[in-house]
Amino acid sequence: MPELPEVETLKRELSIIVDKKFKLASIFASQLKNKKIISVERRAKILIITLSGEQKLLIHLKMTGQLIYQPKVGKLVIGGHPDPSADGNPFKYTRAEFIFTDQSKLYFNDLRKFGWLKLLNKTESEKILNKHGVEPLSKLFTFQNFQNLLQKYPNRKLKQFLLDQSLIAGLGNIYVDEACFLAKILPTRTVKSLTKLEQKNLHTSIIKILKLSIAKKGTSAKNYIRSDGTKGGFVPYLKVYGRKNEKCKRCKTGVIQKIKFAGRGTHFCENCQG
């Protein structure tokens, strides 16, 4: 599923719908009519469309979700997971359709129906959003706060710890593997085994990897594409994810391993990750 950089990219590129008003909708029709879009934001892996009247439309793409914006005139703006079985029909798996007063449209597609949309008031939305931990690109993600989190869960495996959305919001399989590689730490280690220097390196690596991926418009793994229909540019910068049995780009001698760990495919170079 899309992780923090992909959802952040989609959020930025969907700013095109800010100030539009809803005319018709296939769901939430009466609640949305004439509501104006105030902002498009992100929390963890969730898109937040704030509406007039303090309502929020929360969208989670999950594994196969996709958003398509269709202007009255011009090209489609696509973000998410296009499915080859759609046979070139971008609306084959449409689950929700929103029509704005200027006749432009926003579609939510989802082949496997894992994604969701929720129209909530301020209190209801905060209840969902507050379940997530610190944003790793926010000012609150200091090394001291990261250390404090590590100290609370000394017996957890590192990858399990980093994937816990209630602790750090938005990290997923791709960027956990890449951050651990950059920090030269095996994701299979326990939290308590990390030295202070390793903790510091990991904290720095998480921030660096996320910033670089956002700058490159995300990763195109699993056919995830940007909202302008093009693929994200982070793939050439991947060091371990998706590179099973390939030679390590750093040490030049190790071979990238892939194992099932913490319920996920986990990539690392045993030769240069201690």
Secondary structure by P-SEA (a helix, b strand, c coil): cccaaaaaaaaaaacccccccccccccccccccccccccccccccbbbbbccccbbbbbbbccbbbbbbbccbbbbbbbccccccccccccccccbbbbcccccbbbbbbcccccccccccaaaaaaaaaccccccccccccaaaaaaaaaacccccaaaaaacccccccccaaaaaaaaaaaccccccccccccaaaaaaaaaaaaaaaaaaaaacccccccccccccbbbcccccccccccccccccccccbbbbbbbcccccccccccccc
